[in-house]
C-alpha cells in the first residue's frame, strides 16, 4: 500500500449528510475509507473501459440435470481457455450446481465469455464481478 495523502474536499452539506448516513449503514469506520473505496470502484470501471488486462470472477448457478448443460458450459470454457485461470464447482444440492470461473485478460473477451455462459439454457443465475490487477492503483 502506498503512502496516505491528506486532501481537503468541499461538498454540499446535504450531500455530505446523505453520504454520512450511507457510510453509517455500510458500517465504514471512517469517511476516508468510504471515499477511497468509491474512488477505487470508479478506477476499476475506467480500467475495464480502457481495455487493459483485468481480472474477474464469473459465478453461475444451474441445474445439472438440464439437457447437455454441463457439456455446453465446458465447451464454452474451452473456447476461452486462454483467459480462464481456474474454476471451481460446488454441488449445492441434488439438482443445483454453483460454479465460479476466475478470469484474467482483455475486458471484451471476459465480457463475451460471461455473456455466453449466462446465456446458456438452464443457467439460473450468473454474475460477473469485475476487478483489476491493482498494478495501476
Ligand atoms: Ni454439481
Backbone and ligand atoms as CSV (ligand in chain L), in Angstrom:
chain,resi,resn,atom,element,x,y,z
A,1,UNK,N,N,0.843,-1.194,0.000
A,1,UNK,CA,C,0.000,0.000,0.000
A,1,UNK,C,C,0.878,1.244,0.000
A,2,UNK,N,N,0.511,2.216,-0.833
A,2,UNK,CA,C,1.328,3.422,-0.904
A,2,UNK,C,C,0.990,4.370,0.258
A,3,UNK,N,N,1.799,5.400,0.375
A,3,UNK,CA,C,1.685,6.375,1.466
A,3,UNK,C,C,0.332,7.079,1.437
A,4,UNK,N,N,-0.233,7.358,2.605
A,4,UNK,CA,C,-1.508,8.070,2.672
A,4,UNK,C,C,-1.278,9.549,2.437
A,5,UNK,N,N,-2.205,10.166,1.727
A,5,UNK,CA,C,-2.106,11.593,1.426
A,5,UNK,C,C,-3.401,12.250,1.894
A,6,UNK,N,N,-3.288,13.379,2.549
A,6,UNK,CA,C,-4.463,14.087,3.044
A,6,UNK,C,C,-4.827,15.207,2.064
A,7,UNK,N,N,-6.132,15.367,1.802
A,7,UNK,CA,C,-6.562,16.471,0.948
A,7,UNK,C,C,-7.928,16.980,1.410
A,8,UNK,N,N,-8.209,18.239,1.096
A,8,UNK,CA,C,-9.486,18.829,1.505
A,8,UNK,C,C,-10.525,18.706,0.412
A,9,UNK,N,N,-11.763,18.488,0.810
A,9,UNK,CA,C,-12.852,18.363,-0.156
A,9,UNK,C,C,-13.987,19.277,0.284
A,10,UNK,N,N,-14.505,20.081,-0.651
A,10,UNK,CA,C,-15.687,20.889,-0.368
A,10,UNK,C,C,-16.884,20.193,-0.984
A,11,UNK,N,N,-17.931,20.062,-0.198
A,11,UNK,CA,C,-19.087,19.313,-0.674
A,11,UNK,C,C,-20.360,19.934,-0.082
A,12,UNK,N,N,-21.447,19.887,-0.819
A,12,UNK,CA,C,-22.716,20.435,-0.320
A,12,UNK,C,C,-23.116,19.732,0.967
A,13,UNK,N,N,-23.633,20.516,1.909
A,13,UNK,CA,C,-23.982,19.997,3.232
A,13,UNK,C,C,-24.954,18.810,3.143
A,14,UNK,N,N,-25.966,18.973,2.272
A,14,UNK,CA,C,-26.987,17.931,2.149
A,14,UNK,C,C,-26.397,16.621,1.602
A,15,UNK,N,N,-25.489,16.764,0.633
A,15,UNK,CA,C,-24.839,15.586,0.047
A,15,UNK,C,C,-23.997,14.884,1.112
A,16,UNK,N,N,-23.286,15.691,1.897
A,16,UNK,CA,C,-22.439,15.118,2.951
A,16,UNK,C,C,-23.282,14.398,4.010
A,17,UNK,N,N,-24.437,14.990,4.351
A,17,UNK,CA,C,-25.333,14.376,5.342
A,17,UNK,C,C,-25.818,13.012,4.817
A,18,UNK,N,N,-26.221,12.978,3.567
A,18,UNK,CA,C,-26.668,11.715,2.950
A,18,UNK,C,C,-25.528,10.702,2.893
A,19,UNK,N,N,-24.338,11.211,2.577
A,19,UNK,CA,C,-23.170,10.330,2.487
A,19,UNK,C,C,-22.837,9.730,3.861
A,20,UNK,N,N,-22.903,10.572,4.887
A,20,UNK,CA,C,-22.622,10.082,6.241
A,20,UNK,C,C,-23.623,9.025,6.681
A,21,UNK,N,N,-24.885,9.210,6.310
A,21,UNK,CA,C,-25.864,8.194,6.694
A,21,UNK,C,C,-25.646,6.911,5.879
A,22,UNK,N,N,-25.205,7.060,4.623
A,22,UNK,CA,C,-24.870,5.897,3.773
A,22,UNK,C,C,-23.700,5.102,4.363
A,23,UNK,N,N,-22.636,5.818,4.771
A,23,UNK,CA,C,-21.459,5.094,5.278
A,23,UNK,C,C,-21.719,4.475,6.655
A,24,UNK,N,N,-22.662,5.087,7.403
A,24,UNK,CA,C,-23.036,4.523,8.703
A,24,UNK,C,C,-23.743,3.183,8.475
A,25,UNK,N,N,-24.667,3.171,7.504
A,25,UNK,CA,C,-25.388,1.925,7.173
A,25,UNK,C,C,-24.430,0.855,6.675
A,26,UNK,N,N,-23.438,1.277,5.894
A,26,UNK,CA,C,-22.454,0.326,5.329
A,26,UNK,C,C,-21.373,-0.062,6.340
A,27,UNK,N,N,-21.444,0.565,7.522
A,27,UNK,CA,C,-20.507,0.292,8.623
A,27,UNK,C,C,-19.043,0.605,8.287
A,28,UNK,N,N,-18.858,1.674,7.520
A,28,UNK,CA,C,-17.492,2.125,7.256
A,28,UNK,C,C,-16.920,2.742,8.520
A,29,UNK,N,N,-15.651,2.473,8.855
A,29,UNK,CA,C,-15.074,3.042,10.064
A,29,UNK,C,C,-14.831,4.549,9.943
A,30,UNK,N,N,-14.511,5.006,8.733
A,30,UNK,CA,C,-14.222,6.433,8.534
A,30,UNK,C,C,-14.720,6.889,7.164
A,31,UNK,N,N,-14.904,8.215,7.038
A,31,UNK,CA,C,-15.238,8.807,5.736
A,31,UNK,C,C,-14.122,8.524,4.730
A,32,UNK,N,N,-12.881,8.609,5.203
A,32,UNK,CA,C,-11.732,8.414,4.310
A,32,UNK,C,C,-11.789,7.052,3.627
A,33,UNK,N,N,-12.107,6.023,4.405
A,33,UNK,CA,C,-12.169,4.661,3.848
A,33,UNK,C,C,-13.305,4.576,2.817
A,34,UNK,N,N,-14.448,5.181,3.140
A,34,UNK,CA,C,-15.603,5.146,2.232
A,34,UNK,C,C,-15.290,5.876,0.921
A,35,UNK,N,N,-14.678,7.041,1.027
A,35,UNK,CA,C,-14.342,7.822,-0.168
A,35,UNK,C,C,-13.294,7.072,-0.999
A,36,UNK,N,N,-12.305,6.520,-0.330
A,36,UNK,CA,C,-11.262,5.767,-1.026
A,36,UNK,C,C,-11.869,4.587,-1.799
A,37,UNK,N,N,-12.788,3.854,-1.174
A,37,UNK,CA,C,-13.433,2.708,-1.845
A,37,UNK,C,C,-14.222,3.156,-3.069
A,38,UNK,N,N,-14.910,4.298,-2.956
A,38,UNK,CA,C,-15.684,4.797,-4.103
A,38,UNK,C,C,-14.761,5.183,-5.256
A,39,UNK,N,N,-13.643,5.806,-4.920
A,39,UNK,CA,C,-12.680,6.194,-5.962
A,39,UNK,C,C,-12.117,4.948,-6.644
A,40,UNK,N,N,-11.746,3.942,-5.851
A,40,UNK,CA,C,-11.198,2.703,-6.432
A,40,UNK,C,C,-12.228,2.046,-7.346
A,41,UNK,N,N,-13.512,2.029,-6.926
A,41,UNK,CA,C,-14.574,1.449,-7.766
A,41,UNK,C,C,-14.637,2.147,-9.122
A,42,UNK,N,N,-14.542,3.465,-9.105
A,42,UNK,CA,C,-14.568,4.231,-10.357
A,42,UNK,C,C,-13.335,3.914,-11.206
A,43,UNK,N,N,-12.174,3.778,-10.560
A,43,UNK,CA,C,-10.945,3.461,-11.299
A,43,UNK,C,C,-11.037,2.070,-11.928
A,44,UNK,N,N,-11.689,1.131,-11.234
A,44,UNK,CA,C,-11.890,-0.219,-11.779
A,44,UNK,C,C,-12.736,-0.127,-13.047
A,45,UNK,N,N,-13.826,0.652,-12.968
A,45,UNK,CA,C,-14.699,0.835,-14.146
A,45,UNK,C,C,-13.901,1.402,-15.312
A,46,UNK,N,N,-13.081,2.402,-14.996
A,46,UNK,CA,C,-12.277,3.066,-16.017
A,46,UNK,C,C,-11.286,2.091,-16.659
A,47,UNK,N,N,-10.673,1.271,-15.817
A,47,UNK,CA,C,-9.699,0.285,-16.304
A,47,UNK,C,C,-10.374,-0.688,-17.284
A,48,UNK,N,N,-11.597,-1.096,-16.953
A,48,UNK,CA,C,-12.348,-2.006,-17.835
A,48,UNK,C,C,-12.665,-1.327,-19.158
A,49,UNK,N,N,-13.004,-0.021,-19.088
A,49,UNK,CA,C,-13.332,0.704,-20.321
A,49,UNK,C,C,-12.095,0.914,-21.184
A,50,UNK,N,N,-10.926,1.082,-20.541
A,50,UNK,CA,C,-9.683,1.309,-21.289
A,50,UNK,C,C,-9.228,0.068,-22.045
A,51,UNK,N,N,-9.656,-1.097,-21.574
A,51,UNK,CA,C,-9.310,-2.329,-22.279
A,51,UNK,C,C,-7.994,-2.948,-21.870
A,52,UNK,N,N,-7.420,-2.509,-20.755
A,52,UNK,CA,C,-6.190,-3.147,-20.260
A,52,UNK,C,C,-6.513,-4.512,-19.661
A,53,UNK,N,N,-5.481,-5.242,-19.300
A,53,UNK,CA,C,-5.708,-6.556,-18.689
A,53,UNK,C,C,-6.417,-6.383,-17.342
A,54,UNK,N,N,-7.487,-7.132,-17.182
A,54,UNK,CA,C,-8.281,-7.065,-15.958
A,54,UNK,C,C,-8.487,-8.477,-15.409
A,55,UNK,N,N,-9.009,-8.554,-14.212
A,55,UNK,CA,C,-9.348,-9.852,-13.621
A,55,UNK,C,C,-10.820,-9.837,-13.215
A,56,UNK,N,N,-11.353,-11.003,-12.959
A,56,UNK,CA,C,-12.749,-11.064,-12.557
A,56,UNK,C,C,-13.154,-12.468,-12.159
A,57,UNK,N,N,-14.379,-12.569,-11.649
A,57,UNK,CA,C,-14.952,-13.865,-11.278
A,57,UNK,C,C,-16.342,-13.960,-11.889
A,58,UNK,N,N,-16.560,-15.050,-12.621
A,58,UNK,CA,C,-17.900,-15.301,-13.160
A,58,UNK,C,C,-18.521,-16.376,-12.275
A,59,UNK,N,N,-19.688,-16.103,-11.729
A,59,UNK,CA,C,-20.360,-17.129,-10.929
A,59,UNK,C,C,-21.642,-17.569,-11.622
A,60,UNK,N,N,-21.915,-18.857,-11.507
A,60,UNK,CA,C,-23.063,-19.448,-12.199
A,60,UNK,C,C,-23.797,-20.403,-11.267
A,61,UNK,N,N,-25.117,-20.412,-11.351
A,61,UNK,CA,C,-25.909,-21.450,-10.688
A,61,UNK,C,C,-26.764,-22.100,-11.765
A,62,UNK,N,N,-26.722,-23.425,-11.820
A,62,UNK,CA,C,-27.521,-24.123,-12.831
A,62,UNK,C,C,-27.913,-25.514,-12.353
A,63,UNK,N,N,-28.937,-26.036,-13.014
A,63,UNK,CA,C,-29.409,-27.392,-12.719
A,63,UNK,C,C,-28.682,-28.349,-13.657
A,64,UNK,N,N,-27.846,-29.199,-13.108
A,64,UNK,CA,C,-27.010,-30.052,-13.969
A,64,UNK,C,C,-27.808,-31.143,-14.679
A,65,UNK,N,N,-29.099,-31.326,-14.305
A,65,UNK,CA,C,-29.946,-32.301,-14.998
A,65,UNK,C,C,-30.453,-31.755,-16.340
A,66,UNK,N,N,-30.377,-30.442,-16.496
A,66,UNK,CA,C,-30.841,-29.809,-17.736
A,66,UNK,C,C,-30.035,-30.388,-18.901
A,67,UNK,N,N,-30.723,-30.727,-19.949
A,67,UNK,CA,C,-30.133,-31.399,-21.100
A,67,UNK,C,C,-28.851,-30.734,-21.627
A,68,UNK,N,N,-27.776,-31.461,-21.651
A,68,UNK,CA,C,-26.484,-31.041,-22.233
A,68,UNK,C,C,-25.818,-29.822,-21.581
A,69,UNK,N,N,-26.364,-29.342,-20.478
A,69,UNK,CA,C,-25.825,-28.082,-19.946
A,69,UNK,C,C,-24.352,-28.191,-19.536
A,70,UNK,N,N,-23.975,-29.283,-18.916
A,70,UNK,CA,C,-22.585,-29.421,-18.452
A,70,UNK,C,C,-21.634,-29.421,-19.649
A,71,UNK,N,N,-22.007,-30.157,-20.717
A,71,UNK,CA,C,-21.178,-30.191,-21.932
A,71,UNK,C,C,-21.091,-28.804,-22.571
A,72,UNK,N,N,-22.227,-28.118,-22.618
A,72,UNK,CA,C,-22.233,-26.782,-23.239
A,72,UNK,C,C,-21.338,-25.809,-22.475
A,73,UNK,N,N,-21.469,-25.809,-21.152
A,73,UNK,CA,C,-20.653,-24.889,-20.336
A,73,UNK,C,C,-19.162,-25.229,-20.451
A,74,UNK,N,N,-18.860,-26.517,-20.530
A,74,UNK,CA,C,-17.456,-26.933,-20.681
A,74,UNK,C,C,-16.920,-26.528,-22.049
A,75,UNK,N,N,-17.718,-26.733,-23.103
A,75,UNK,CA,C,-17.292,-26.339,-24.459
A,75,UNK,C,C,-16.969,-24.849,-24.515
A,76,UNK,N,N,-17.854,-24.037,-23.936
A,76,UNK,CA,C,-17.639,-22.577,-23.948
A,76,UNK,C,C,-16.336,-22.244,-23.228
A,77,UNK,N,N,-16.128,-22.880,-22.077
A,77,UNK,CA,C,-14.919,-22.571,-21.309
A,77,UNK,C,C,-13.649,-22.987,-22.055
A,78,UNK,N,N,-13.733,-24.083,-22.822
A,78,UNK,CA,C,-12.556,-24.484,-23.618
A,78,UNK,C,C,-12.275,-23.488,-24.737
A,79,UNK,N,N,-13.333,-22.837,-25.260
A,79,UNK,CA,C,-13.124,-21.808,-26.291
A,79,UNK,C,C,-12.407,-20.591,-25.722
A,80,UNK,N,N,-12.463,-20.435,-24.397
A,80,UNK,CA,C,-11.866,-19.263,-23.748
A,80,UNK,C,C,-10.756,-19.669,-22.773
A,81,UNK,N,N,-10.118,-20.816,-23.035
A,81,UNK,CA,C,-9.120,-21.339,-22.087
A,81,UNK,C,C,-8.019,-20.324,-21.771
A,82,UNK,N,N,-7.709,-19.445,-22.745
A,82,UNK,CA,C,-6.590,-18.511,-22.544
A,82,UNK,C,C,-6.888,-17.391,-21.547
A,83,UNK,N,N,-8.165,-17.161,-21.190
A,83,UNK,CA,C,-8.461,-16.138,-20.178
A,83,UNK,C,C,-8.934,-16.750,-18.856
A,84,UNK,N,N,-9.081,-18.075,-18.831
A,84,UNK,CA,C,-9.537,-18.722,-17.594
A,84,UNK,C,C,-8.338,-19.191,-16.771
A,85,UNK,N,N,-8.242,-18.676,-15.553
A,85,UNK,CA,C,-7.151,-19.058,-14.663
A,85,UNK,C,C,-7.518,-20.334,-13.921
A,86,UNK,N,N,-8.767,-20.389,-13.449
A,86,UNK,CA,C,-9.194,-21.516,-12.628
A,86,UNK,C,C,-10.712,-21.549,-12.541
A,87,UNK,N,N,-11.250,-22.710,-12.219
A,87,UNK,CA,C,-12.691,-22.771,-11.964
A,87,UNK,C,C,-12.943,-23.756,-10.828
A,88,UNK,N,N,-14.059,-23.550,-10.170
A,88,UNK,CA,C,-14.418,-24.446,-9.067
A,88,UNK,C,C,-15.894,-24.763,-9.147
A,89,UNK,N,N,-16.207,-26.014,-8.895
A,89,UNK,CA,C,-17.584,-26.483,-8.987
A,89,UNK,C,C,-18.027,-26.973,-7.612
A,90,UNK,N,N,-19.174,-26.470,-7.178
A,90,UNK,CA,C,-19.710,-26.898,-5.874
A,90,UNK,C,C,-21.098,-27.479,-6.111
A,91,UNK,N,N,-21.365,-28.684,-5.611
A,91,UNK,CA,C,-22.692,-29.291,-5.737
A,91,UNK,C,C,-23.558,-28.741,-4.608
A,92,UNK,N,N,-24.519,-27.894,-4.932
A,92,UNK,CA,C,-25.333,-27.233,-3.901
A,92,UNK,C,C,-26.343,-28.179,-3.266
A,93,UNK,N,N,-26.975,-28.979,-4.094
A,93,UNK,CA,C,-27.922,-29.988,-3.613
A,93,UNK,C,C,-28.049,-31.049,-4.708
A,94,UNK,N,N,-29.117,-31.841,-4.676
A,94,UNK,CA,C,-29.250,-32.926,-5.649
A,94,UNK,C,C,-29.275,-32.415,-7.097
A,95,UNK,N,N,-29.853,-31.238,-7.315
A,95,UNK,CA,C,-30.019,-30.718,-8.680
A,95,UNK,C,C,-29.060,-29.591,-9.062
A,96,UNK,N,N,-28.787,-28.729,-8.112
A,96,UNK,CA,C,-28.137,-27.465,-8.448
A,96,UNK,C,C,-26.631,-27.446,-8.214
A,97,UNK,N,N,-25.968,-26.780,-9.147
A,97,UNK,CA,C,-24.521,-26.614,-9.072
A,97,UNK,C,C,-24.178,-25.130,-9.003
A,98,UNK,N,N,-23.097,-24.833,-8.329
A,98,UNK,CA,C,-22.570,-23.478,-8.265
A,98,UNK,C,C,-21.151,-23.546,-8.818
A,99,UNK,N,N,-20.888,-22.723,-9.810
A,99,UNK,CA,C,-19.568,-22.759,-10.420
A,99,UNK,C,C,-18.985,-21.358,-10.442
A,100,UNK,N,N,-17.711,-21.250,-10.063
A,100,UNK,CA,C,-17.037,-19.961,-10.201
A,100,UNK,C,C,-15.871,-20.123,-11.176
A,101,UNK,N,N,-15.732,-19.145,-12.047
A,101,UNK,CA,C,-14.683,-19.162,-13.058
A,101,UNK,C,C,-13.851,-17.891,-12.852
A,102,UNK,N,N,-12.584,-18.075,-12.554
A,102,UNK,CA,C,-11.700,-16.925,-12.328
A,102,UNK,C,C,-10.990,-16.594,-13.631
A,103,UNK,N,N,-11.068,-15.344,-14.015
A,103,UNK,CA,C,-10.579,-14.953,-15.345
A,103,UNK,C,C,-9.568,-13.809,-15.270
A,104,UNK,N,N,-8.718,-13.757,-16.287
A,104,UNK,CA,C,-7.775,-12.641,-16.439
A,104,UNK,C,C,-7.537,-12.434,-17.925
A,105,UNK,N,N,-7.683,-11.193,-18.389
A,105,UNK,CA,C,-7.467,-10.931,-19.809
A,105,UNK,C,C,-8.085,-9.616,-20.220
A,106,UNK,N,N,-8.328,-9.483,-21.524
A,106,UNK,CA,C,-8.919,-8.252,-22.049
A,106,UNK,C,C,-10.407,-8.216,-21.688
A,107,UNK,N,N,-10.897,-7.042,-21.250
A,107,UNK,CA,C,-12.291,-6.930,-20.817
A,107,UNK,C,C,-13.318,-7.433,-21.840
A,108,UNK,N,N,-13.099,-7.130,-23.118
A,108,UNK,CA,C,-14.066,-7.551,-24.155
A,108,UNK,C,C,-14.220,-9.065,-24.171
A,109,UNK,N,N,-13.100,-9.759,-24.089
A,109,UNK,CA,C,-13.126,-11.224,-24.145
A,109,UNK,C,C,-13.802,-11.798,-22.895
A,110,UNK,N,N,-13.504,-11.207,-21.749
A,110,UNK,CA,C,-14.106,-11.678,-20.494
A,110,UNK,C,C,-15.612,-11.435,-20.488
A,111,UNK,N,N,-16.032,-10.265,-20.993
A,111,UNK,CA,C,-17.470,-9.977,-21.085
A,111,UNK,C,C,-18.147,-10.955,-22.026
A,112,UNK,N,N,-17.485,-11.248,-23.139
A,112,UNK,CA,C,-18.012,-12.193,-24.124
A,112,UNK,C,C,-18.206,-13.579,-23.499
A,113,UNK,N,N,-17.179,-14.037,-22.772
A,113,UNK,CA,C,-17.276,-15.334,-22.083
A,113,UNK,C,C,-18.432,-15.320,-21.082
A,114,UNK,N,N,-18.502,-14.262,-20.282
A,114,UNK,CA,C,-19.537,-14.150,-19.261
A,114,UNK,C,C,-20.940,-14.189,-19.887
A,115,UNK,N,N,-21.106,-13.488,-21.002
A,115,UNK,CA,C,-22.418,-13.453,-21.659
A,115,UNK,C,C,-22.780,-14.813,-22.255
A,116,UNK,N,N,-21.781,-15.501,-22.809
A,116,UNK,CA,C,-22.049,-16.832,-23.384
A,116,UNK,C,C,-22.467,-17.819,-22.300
A,117,UNK,N,N,-21.768,-17.786,-21.164
A,117,UNK,CA,C,-22.115,-18.688,-20.054
A,117,UNK,C,C,-23.503,-18.336,-19.511
A,118,UNK,N,N,-23.752,-17.035,-19.315
A,118,UNK,CA,C,-25.041,-16.582,-18.768
A,118,UNK,C,C,-26.200,-16.941,-19.702
A,119,UNK,N,N,-25.923,-16.907,-21.000
A,119,UNK,CA,C,-26.964,-17.150,-21.996
A,119,UNK,C,C,-27.229,-18.626,-22.269
A,120,UNK,N,N,-26.471,-19.505,-21.633
A,120,UNK,CA,C,-26.667,-20.943,-21.845
A,120,UNK,C,C,-27.977,-21.376,-21.196
A,121,UNK,N,N,-28.774,-22.099,-21.958
A,121,UNK,CA,C,-30.088,-22.530,-21.476
A,121,UNK,C,C,-29.928,-23.374,-20.213
A,122,UNK,N,N,-30.644,-23.004,-19.163
A,122,UNK,CA,C,-30.579,-23.753,-17.910
A,122,UNK,C,C,-29.795,-23.025,-16.832
A,123,UNK,N,N,-29.043,-21.979,-17.218
A,123,UNK,CA,C,-28.321,-21.201,-16.204
A,123,UNK,C,C,-29.339,-20.317,-15.480
A,124,UNK,N,N,-29.455,-20.508,-14.165
A,124,UNK,CA,C,-30.468,-19.799,-13.380
A,124,UNK,C,C,-29.974,-18.443,-12.900
A,125,UNK,N,N,-28.671,-18.363,-12.662
A,125,UNK,CA,C,-28.089,-17.131,-12.137
A,125,UNK,C,C,-26.681,-17.009,-12.667
A,126,UNK,N,N,-26.311,-15.802,-13.017
A,126,UNK,CA,C,-24.950,-15.568,-13.464
A,126,UNK,C,C,-24.535,-14.156,-13.108
A,127,UNK,N,N,-23.288,-13.991,-12.730
A,127,UNK,CA,C,-22.802,-12.659,-12.389
A,127,UNK,C,C,-21.318,-12.551,-12.693
A,128,UNK,N,N,-20.933,-11.407,-13.216
A,128,UNK,CA,C,-19.516,-11.132,-13.446
A,128,UNK,C,C,-19.070,-10.083,-12.438
A,129,UNK,N,N,-18.148,-10.450,-11.587
A,129,UNK,CA,C,-17.570,-9.492,-10.651
A,129,UNK,C,C,-16.283,-8.968,-11.272
A,130,UNK,N,N,-16.280,-7.670,-11.529
A,130,UNK,CA,C,-15.141,-7.075,-12.201
A,130,UNK,C,C,-14.122,-6.591,-11.192
A,131,UNK,N,N,-12.875,-6.880,-11.453
A,131,UNK,CA,C,-11.797,-6.368,-10.617
A,131,UNK,C,C,-10.642,-5.965,-11.534
A,132,UNK,N,N,-9.596,-5.459,-10.949
A,132,UNK,CA,C,-8.431,-5.097,-11.740
A,132,UNK,C,C,-7.194,-5.714,-11.092
A,133,UNK,N,N,-6.103,-5.690,-11.836
A,133,UNK,CA,C,-4.896,-6.325,-11.325
A,133,UNK,C,C,-4.298,-5.527,-10.150
A,134,UNK,N,N,-4.686,-4.265,-10.011
A,134,UNK,CA,C,-4.203,-3.464,-8.907
A,134,UNK,C,C,-2.885,-2.759,-9.190
A,135,UNK,N,N,-2.283,-3.070,-10.343
A,135,UNK,CA,C,-0.962,-2.515,-10.679
A,135,UNK,C,C,-0.970,-1.000,-10.782
A,136,UNK,N,N,-2.104,-0.438,-11.274
A,136,UNK,CA,C,-2.142,0.994,-11.535
A,136,UNK,C,C,-2.774,1.822,-10.411
A,137,UNK,N,N,-3.019,1.175,-9.279
A,137,UNK,CA,C,-3.596,1.934,-8.151
A,137,UNK,C,C,-2.566,2.008,-7.023
L,1,NI,NI,NI,-22.657,-30.126,-9.338
